Amino acid sequence: MASPAPAAAAAYAANGGLTDPLLVSANGHGADAKRAGHGARGKYWVASDKAERRAAKESGGEDGRPLLFRRYKVKGALLHPYRLLIIVRLIAVLLFFAWRIRHNKSDIMWFWTMSIVGDVWFGFSWLLNQLPKFNPVKTIPDLAALRRHFDLADGTSRLPGIDVFVTTADPIDEPILYTMNCVLSILAVDYPVDRLACYLSDDSGALVLYEALVEVGKFAPLWVPFCRKYCVEPRAPESYFDMVAPPQSGIASQEFLNDYRRVQMEYDEFKVRLDKLPDAIRKRSDMYNSMRTAKATWMANGTQWPGTWIDPTENHRKGHHAPIAKVVLDHPSQGHSQPNAEGDLSIGATDEHLPMLVYVSREKNPSYDHNKKAGALNAQLRASALLTNAQLIINFDCDHYINNSQALRSAVCFMLDQRDGDNTAFVQFPQRFDNVDPTDRYGNHNRVFFDGTMLALNGLQGPSYLGTGCMFRRLALYGIDPPHCRAENVPAEASRFGNSTLFLESVSKALKQERSATPPSLDDTFVAELERVVTCSFDKGTDWGKGVGYIYDIATEDIVTGFRIHGQGWRSMYCTMEHDAFCGIAPINLTERLHQIVRWSGGSLEMFFSHNNPLVGGQRLRLLQRVSYLNMTIYPVTSIFIMIYSLSPLMWLIPDEVYIQRPFTRYVLYLLVIIVMIHMIGWLEIKWAGITWLDHWRNEQFFMIGSTSAYPAAVLHMAVNLLTKKGIHFRVTSKQTTADTNDKYADLYDFRWVPMLIPTMAVLICNVGAIGVALGKTVVYIGAWTAAKKMHAALGLLFNLWIMFLLYPFALAIMGRWAKRPIILVVLLPVIFVLVALLYVGLHILLSGVIPF
């Protein structure tokens, strides 16, 4: 693993940026991207925009704008068999239903009726999932073209402004170091600093986060020039120093070695200062409080912190504090960036300016609904409008960081492209995680969705909004229609946007695509107005959270916000890069992962039972896009029927043979054919999506685990919601790891029991017992069973074994740290099967005269 050196900077300049980031990547994500995508020009993809590019070249481009991304489609040799197989399976499913209804013979008719309903639902949900996948499209940004047309020879740029939003809710569950690394990666991204601003939203109102941001402002003048000078990737220091091998003498220049060691030493000191902040704030506050009667929390400048205090009091506790908006780093035109005071880093000709950095904490009051993450994002949207009012906005969860410094430029390619750039509302990136265990036990990478489903939606009206790593057009978030169906004059009305003159003026400027070269003067009047737009009462009586901004009253604000925007006629794009754009932290603990799934699936169900129902909402939504949204909102219901089928092995305990459908053999064979066809379609999807069989299998396994735990819990929550009008409880997914410095994946082996795991445990026990009883029955009745009965038993046992394979990750989770040696489970399960079989045989011998077995 090589370290970046000055040679990388030369390659960077020669190629006009990271047009092929894999050439200078040193953190290992490039290998994953190659495995996942086979590159844009892989053997299963072919360019589909040759005619467009040829026409644009001949005409010089409409309105003088170039083509800034390349479009690829799946080759016909793979796509046509894929489509044909979908149609064939659809016909097979319909014939299967017809056969079952004609042969409505069963030993338990009520169970037969329920199974018919379940099979119809399975077929319907499969169709909803499959139809939008008929035309997968991959879109790759052309960074070289963007540089040629928008970077000027004098070093300036014509690129649009970008406001970057980072959201955090709790400095405990979401460690400060992760958040600050996210901010540092944003400050160091390759984008004109005068057109970039970063806003950190702190929903806890904690002084420790603000002062951590101040520490970032001190360390950034060292880190950012270092990144620019040596083209460092990734630009989050924690990931860079953790993943990149230290430079060695003789390979890297002495200048780079000196700078590297200096920056690493300063970063270690930076982390120490972050760790000491809570104690420093408490000691400082104790000192000030000893001289005063009020027991407040004090800032370094000797003033009281307006947010939450260490010793909470009314108006200064979590969930109840004043609005806060503070500029940590001013706009670069104000000259805030200074050369490193220590002088140890040889900056050379490297640009030392930094983007604007702002801390925002919206007002909290128990009398108001804070609307979770959507409320925080809308507060950022209004605050940024007053300060920078950038045309484009991108938001990140605090546990993500920019892994590819060209990511923002890549998204801009789609916004400025001549073909449909003006009608593109948002650009979504795939989510990648760098803390997932090598086997991805709980399917955190979710590549079937990110590399399959999203590429399929890219061929329709575009991918859905996924909550993080998504660049928006500000006007689309304001609820403005796309240009092709927008009225000539759109007024900025106070009844819609809120009663703030400055904000309404910013909306009018946004409609005219105007942006101030520098932010306004931060006098007391302006700061007061800035704080007013982030008060909890500002959006009351307006369209905020309904037709403007991020949508309220639903646990998953992302999907419904994307739905509202698509419904207005906007489209979206999916940006894939060979070197992952962003990376983050995923919950590798099973319980935390399932809590996350409950919120997502519960929010989807809430959307279905709201006015944003895909069946009736979205006036300008295309048909297949509507189908995809319908699938996203009802998929948890499938778990009800999966649970019923998963518990059906209890029938092994019934002495007589019980058949759900007669003739049973033909029924099972039909099922096997239909299931095999599903996996044949999956195999073709694996080919064009560039994923692996392990990715596909992990997706199947975790869907089974979720269908016996998280999804039923979400359905139950929804039922309670419909009866009591209480929504899904928002629970921040904890990113804290188990205290084990010697094991990176210690959280993976920490089993935390919660009630939602009871059904999964019941299914596991039921199937383990069923297999054991089946073996026992085989021993007892092997001589009496006919060949047909033996075949029926084998087919039933096959179903039990399939469920066991699907629940294998859950069985490992139960083992805790013993799961580090999976061979234990492989040996243990057969032993349990034999013990249950022996128990059955023993009971049969003892009680055969009393109880019929």
Secondary structure as GFF3:
##gff-version 3
##sequence-region A 1 853
A	DSSP	alpha_helix	6	14	.	.	.	ID=ss1
A	DSSP	three_ten_helix	21	23	.	.	.	ID=ss2
A	DSSP	alpha_helix	29	37	.	.	.	ID=ss3
A	DSSP	beta_strand	45	47	.	.	.	ID=ss4
A	DSSP	alpha_helix	50	59	.	.	.	ID=ss5
A	DSSP	three_ten_helix	62	64	.	.	.	ID=ss6
A	DSSP	beta_strand	69	74	.	.	.	ID=ss7
A	DSSP	alpha_helix	76	102	.	.	.	ID=ss8
A	DSSP	alpha_helix	109	130	.	.	.	ID=ss9
A	DSSP	three_ten_helix	131	133	.	.	.	ID=ss10
A	DSSP	beta_strand	137	141	.	.	.	ID=ss11
A	DSSP	alpha_helix	143	150	.	.	.	ID=ss12
A	DSSP	beta_strand	162	168	.	.	.	ID=ss13
A	DSSP	alpha_helix	176	187	.	.	.	ID=ss14
A	DSSP	three_ten_helix	193	195	.	.	.	ID=ss15
A	DSSP	beta_strand	196	202	.	.	.	ID=ss16
A	DSSP	alpha_helix	207	230	.	.	.	ID=ss17
A	DSSP	alpha_helix	237	243	.	.	.	ID=ss18
A	DSSP	alpha_helix	254	290	.	.	.	ID=ss19
A	DSSP	beta_strand	316	317	.	.	.	ID=ss20
A	DSSP	beta_strand	320	321	.	.	.	ID=ss21
A	DSSP	beta_strand	324	329	.	.	.	ID=ss22
A	DSSP	three_ten_helix	332	334	.	.	.	ID=ss23
A	DSSP	beta_strand	356	361	.	.	.	ID=ss24
A	DSSP	alpha_helix	372	387	.	.	.	ID=ss25
A	DSSP	beta_strand	392	397	.	.	.	ID=ss26
A	DSSP	beta_strand	400	402	.	.	.	ID=ss27
A	DSSP	alpha_helix	407	416	.	.	.	ID=ss28
A	DSSP	three_ten_helix	421	423	.	.	.	ID=ss29
A	DSSP	beta_strand	424	428	.	.	.	ID=ss30
A	DSSP	alpha_helix	447	448	.	.	.	ID=ss31
A	DSSP	pi_helix	449	453	.	.	.	ID=ss32
A	DSSP	alpha_helix	454	458	.	.	.	ID=ss33
A	DSSP	beta_strand	470	473	.	.	.	ID=ss34
A	DSSP	alpha_helix	474	477	.	.	.	ID=ss35
A	DSSP	three_ten_helix	483	485	.	.	.	ID=ss36
A	DSSP	alpha_helix	494	497	.	.	.	ID=ss37
A	DSSP	alpha_helix	501	511	.	.	.	ID=ss38
A	DSSP	alpha_helix	524	532	.	.	.	ID=ss39
A	DSSP	alpha_helix	557	567	.	.	.	ID=ss40
A	DSSP	beta_strand	571	574	.	.	.	ID=ss41
A	DSSP	beta_strand	582	584	.	.	.	ID=ss42
A	DSSP	alpha_helix	590	608	.	.	.	ID=ss43
A	DSSP	alpha_helix	623	634	.	.	.	ID=ss44
A	DSSP	three_ten_helix	635	637	.	.	.	ID=ss45
A	DSSP	alpha_helix	638	647	.	.	.	ID=ss46
A	DSSP	three_ten_helix	648	653	.	.	.	ID=ss47
A	DSSP	alpha_helix	664	689	.	.	.	ID=ss48
A	DSSP	alpha_helix	693	707	.	.	.	ID=ss49
A	DSSP	alpha_helix	710	724	.	.	.	ID=ss50
A	DSSP	three_ten_helix	746	749	.	.	.	ID=ss51
A	DSSP	three_ten_helix	755	757	.	.	.	ID=ss52
A	DSSP	alpha_helix	758	781	.	.	.	ID=ss53
A	DSSP	alpha_helix	787	806	.	.	.	ID=ss54
A	DSSP	alpha_helix	808	815	.	.	.	ID=ss55
A	DSSP	three_ten_helix	816	820	.	.	.	ID=ss56
A	DSSP	alpha_helix	823	847	.	.	.	ID=ss57
###
